[in-house]
């Protein structure tokens, strides 16, 4: 499968790129500037060595090429990115929005959030794409720093929100490729209204304890993944 | 210490009462009706046996008697309860609000929330009491059912929000009395805007997996408690 990571030059996106490519996936980094995308893809190949398959290109081309598209960009630029790629994302394709509407988007603090008009950043994203794109929201509470530390096992669970159980399960299969990362079906896309804000709560916990890698594990079951599986 | 649990006749409040009394604390259950408070206190003593100290009375008297006051009531009745007790809560007293603004308050679903005018149910509560009352928010994501199952070790962390580190640490000491429960300083009272909504996310997870005791553990440190301690 070809996986696109729009914003793959940023902390979260680069971490996700490394983890997925390390697990044997072909990752296409999307960037506003083709050359930057290519340079960062080269950096990823250098870190991973061997047969890692990472390419870089523009956001538009990356959105077209990937079978599944992650979007990991700051909220301030999120709408513009979606407008730029919207004609390049085919109907039925799965798009995974990873945005948290942190107040930093408007000069506020990273432990505060603003409320997107549509309820969540993911729903805003959905409103900007073809209605037949299959939107999923995930990865809000996963530290980009931890993702990039590729030898370090992850210590968090990914809350996955979306309407379509098949799409969530496909995203879940990719999450399962990352050691110790688990995925939890948190309900439909509107639940991103809550999941997205949990990033800010983790920032606040990090701030209280002067740490930088607080995360959440969901308790109540020994394993999660696809409900009913 | 005398601990008041307003709403101690409900699921969450009764569970908290059992756990704190089991740990040797004197708990005063507050209820709208004195007799109901007394009956439920009797039920708690019966469950705990031995020397458990649980009394029941009206919300007003309970608010006056406790050195520390928990308020565990549904959001629909929260404002009325605070108005009823406000003249009975002395300046400087610690009040721990445990309310989540679930949409059930207005006939909606338990995996949805409504937004209190003040930002969070805890901030709304604060606005109704003497400004010198020391408000803390906690216990939103802790299952009342699990609390009541007193032989079962808890599998969740309590997010504690509030302005005053001393008040949070005092609440934390009580949380530490409950086996396997840990507390995490989540920042100031405004962080309750996020912590309160996480209850609804857990309801959604419970719904996805047809379970009833999903919870959160915070990862990133082996132990939490008072920051810097």
Interface residues (C-beta under 8 A of the other chain):
Chain A: X111 X112 X113 X155 X156 X159 X184 X185 X186 X187 X190 X191 X193 X194 X195 X197 X198 X200 X201 X204 X205 X206 X207 X208 X209 X210 X211 X213 X214 X215 X216 X217 X218 X219 X220 X221 X224 X227
Chain B: X111 X112 X113 X155 X156 X159 X184 X185 X186 X187 X190 X191 X193 X194 X195 X197 X198 X200 X201 X204 X205 X206 X207 X208 X209 X210 X211 X213 X214 X215 X216 X217 X218 X219 X220 X221 X224 X227
